[in-house]
Amino acid sequence: MATDPLSDLLKTVRLTGAVFFEIAAQDPWAVASPARELILPKILPGADHLIAYHVVTVGRCFAKVVGGKPISLEAGEVIVFTNGQPHIMSSSPDMRADPPMADVIEVAAAGEKPFCINYGDGAASTRLVCGYLACDARPFNPLLENLPPIITAGAARNNGTSRIADFIRFAVTEAADKHAGSETVLTKLSELMFIDVVRGYLETLPPAQSGWLAGLRDPLIGKALSLLHGKPAHDWTIDELAKRAGTSRSILAERFTDLVGLPLMHYLAKWRMQIASELLTGSNANIATIAAQVGYDSEAAFSRAFKKMIGVAPSSWRQRGS
């Protein structure tokens, strides 16, 4: 059974979102991103990767990675820092700011979200909804490896086709009305928005682009990836995959390696270990059961392969996530 590899990956790497702050600012203003180690445990304990995003709902502002060039943003646009890198949001370029202290993060995490922060005493000239997503980068997350460090999206940047404006309207209403379950709605909304941003980025990739995302878009490699993700425990061969994809063995093998960046069977092995790692930390299944779920005939064979690829035994990986 074929499946959607992007959805499959996002589920397996435990993508979890949170809307943390709502900022109402009067010019001039500047705010720095909180330290990664303060935010990450509040969203998904045990995760090792942080993604930050800011949605401009009113006015305009600038975003800048520390040491980088400022990026202008207007209402209806979102910026995503895919590596959670330190950055500053401000009313004008090249402003400085100190990140919030740990006690501010504690208060924000413990209270009703989004936590409102006001800059200035007058009417707000700019409003932002700021949030984060956490996920697992290890042992295998080809999406993170193929995203640029910064993505901007919005109708003006996506030929008028972006759904970001719809997300913004929904998020603003939920944040303002605070109905029962609003925090959960905002959390899921942030995840959906990120997926839409990734899809928009995928649509803009040039034809000559290589990488996992480019593979999803390619009809032949996309079919092969869909088959692998649909039945990861199946005893796949390149011959069978080529037949199912409607091409020759040599063409599939060569094109997969050229486009995705690693041989097809190596990709399958890494993907199986990603599934296994999530099952080890997210379920109570014993190791023999997990081994069978990812295509290994014996617990011993699986354990050897896991340790060789990941660097630790399955039992040790499970203990790290407990």
Secondary structure as UniProt FT lines:
FT   HELIX           5..12
FT   TURN            13..14
FT   STRAND          16..25
FT   STRAND          30..32
FT   HELIX           36..43
FT   TURN            45..46
FT   STRAND          49..58
FT   STRAND          60..65
FT   TURN            66..67
FT   STRAND          71..74
FT   TURN            75..76
FT   STRAND          77..81
FT   TURN            82..83
FT   STRAND          87..90
FT   TURN            93..94
FT   HELIX           102..110
FT   STRAND          115..119
FT   STRAND          126..135
FT   HELIX           142..145
FT   STRAND          150..154
FT   TURN            155..160
FT   HELIX           164..177
FT   TURN            180..181
FT   HELIX           182..203
FT   TURN            207..208
FT   HELIX           212..217
FT   HELIX           219..230
FT   TURN            232..233
FT   HELIX           238..245
FT   HELIX           249..260
FT   HELIX           264..282
FT   HELIX           287..293
FT   TURN            294..295
FT   HELIX           299..310
FT   HELIX           314..320
//
